[in-house]
Structures are given as structure tokens and as C-alpha cells.
Amino acid sequence: MIAGDDEAYGILVARYRVRFARYAHYMLGNREDAEEALQDAFVRAWRALRRCRDPERFDTWLFRILANRCRTRSARRQRYEATFVHDAVALTSAPADESPAPAGEEPGWAEAIERALTTLEPDQREAFLLKYVDQLSYDDMAALTGVSVSALKMRVKRAADRLRLLLQERAHVE
């Protein structure tokens, strides 16, 4: 791939857009933030294309940029919420998604899973998504995140345990 080839880059964007958009949405909890992080990652990658040392691993390189953009956006949102929301009960009881379910309608399991994911610590959510949504090996996850395989295994285990507990609680309520 030659840096500056708009058409070739457009093909790459089309190839990875859906997968990376899903990751960003799960990491950030809403479509708008995910879209902004994704667009920012694609723009940053375009500008830094000459620094991609291994074109065969472009997807990993781009994914690392996206993961960093998601972390940055999440941290900014947490700072913003901490600054403007002083009622902890209101903050924790607010729906994870910007668009609440219509009155009288219980969210389905997909929504329950998405909400449960948003309650995980960001590092656990990231590890869980990389393992079970993107189906990466622990070695690939370690290369992508810079975190050791053993730490990633622990993050995935803790995330899975927490999700299992949250979803069991939901099942008992129904």
C-alpha cells in the first residue's frame, strides 16, 4: 500500500469499518462517541500511514489507534460527567444508552448484554471484546494492547464473571 493512495485507503476503511465500529460502540457505550472515535482513528491512521512499519499487520496497527482513541474519549467523558453530575445515584441509574426503551417495554437480552458491558472496567471490557467479539488469540491481544498474556487472561476472566453475575441477576428478575 502506498501512502497517499486515496482509493486504496478507502478500500481499507471499508474492510475494517464494521468490525471496528462494533468494537468502539461496545467500548464507549453509545453510537455517537463510537463514530467520533472511529473517524478520528481513520483520520489519524491516514496522516500517519508512512509510520505503519508492517503493512501486512495494518489491521493491528489501526486497531491500536482506535483502542487509544476509545480510551481517550472514555476518559474525557468520565471527567466531564464527574464535573457536571454530582448525584451518584442519578448517574448510576441512568440508562447506558442515550435512547431509553419506550415506557412499559423491557429491554431485550441484546440491550441487557450491552448495558452489562458498559458496567465493566474499561480494561476488562476491552479484553473481553477482543477475546469474544473480535475472537483474537491472547498473543494477538498482547501484541495489540502491550499487556501481558497472563494479565489479559485475568481481565477476561473477571469480565466474564461479572457479566455472568449481572445477566443471572437479570434472568432472576424476569
N, C-alpha and C positions, 0 to 999 in steps of 0.2 A: 504494500500500500504506500502510495506516495503522498506525503503531507501536502495539502493544498488541493487535492482532487475532491471537489465538492460531491460529485456523483458517487464516488467510491465511499465517501464518508456517509452519504445518505443511505447507502445500502447497509452499512454497518449499524447506523441508527435504527433502521427498520428491523434489522435482525435481532437487536437486543432490547428494543423499546418495551415490548410487552413484559418480558421476564423482569427487567429492571424496574419497570413501573410497579409491578406487583410487589417486589421487594420494598421499594420506597414507601408504598402505601401501607404495608404491614409495619414497617419501622416507624412511620410517622403518625399513623392513625387517621389521616384524612387525605382525600384526593388532592386538594389544593396544595398543601405542603409537599406532597409526594411529587406532583407535577413540577413545582418550582425546583425541588432538589434534582429531579431528573434532567430538566432543561439546563440547570446550572452545571450539572456533571457533563452533559454532552458539549456544552459550550467550552468548559474548561478543558475537556479532552481534546476538542478541536484545536484550541490555542496551544496545547502542549503536545500535540501529536508527534513532533520531532523527538520528544523525550521518551517515547514508548520504545524501550530497548528491545523488546521481543514481540514483533508483530503477530507471531503465532499465538501469543497469550494476550492479545488485545482485550478480550473479554474480561480477563482477570484484572488487567490494568484499569480498564474503565469501571469495573465493579468496585475497585478500591476507591476510585474518585467518588463514585456515587455513595459508597458507605460513609466516607468522610463528610460529604455534603449532608447526608441524613443526620449524622451525629451533630454537626454544626447547627443545622436547623432545629433539631430537637433541643439542644442546649439553649438556643436563643428563645425558643418557645417557653421552656421551663423558667428562664429568667424573667420573661415577660409576664407569665402567669404568677410567679412569685411576687412580682412588683405590683400587679393590679388586682389580684384576688387574695383577700385576707381572710375569707371564711373557708377553712379547710373542709368542713362538711359539704358545703356547696360545691367545692372543687372536686372532691372525690365522688360525689353523687351525680355529677354532670355526665351526660352521655359521652362516650368516647368519640362518636362520630358527630359531625356538625349537623346532621339531619336526623332528628329523633324519629322513632317509629310512630305512626299515627296512633292516637288515643285508642285504647282498648285492644290494640294488636300487639301480641307478644312477639319479640324478635325471634327469628328462626335460629337454627344452630349455626349457620354461617356467621350471622351477626354476633352470636354469643362467643364464638371462637375468636372473631376479630376483636371483640371487646376484651376478652381474656388476654389476648396477645398484647394489648396496649397496657395492661397492668404489670407486665413483666419488666424487670430492669432492662435497660437498653442493650447491655452486653449479652444478657440471656436471650432476649428476643432476637438479636442479630444471629447468635449461634444457632438457635432453634430454626430460624428461617433458612439459613444457609444449609443446614443439615437436611431438613424435612421438606422444605418448599423447593429450594434450588437443587437439592439432592447432591451436594458436594461431599467429597470424602473429607475426613478430618485433616489429611495432609494438605488438600487444596484449601480448606478453610484456614489452616495455619498460615499458608503462603499468602493468602488474601488479607488476613487480619493482622498478621505479625504476632499472634498469640500462640502459646504452646498447645500441642495436641491435648495434653492432659487437662489444661485449663478449659479448653473448648469442650471436652467431654463432660467436665463438671458443669459447665454452663448449660449445655444441652440437657443434662440430667435434671438439673434444678428447674429449668424452664418446663420440661415435660412434667415433672412432679407438680409444679404449681398449676399448670394448665389442667392436668388431670383433676386436681382438687377443685378448681373453680368450676369445671364442667360437671363434675359429680354433684357439687352443690346446686347447680342449675337444674340438673336432672331430678334431684330430690324435691325441688320446689314445684316442678310441673306436675 
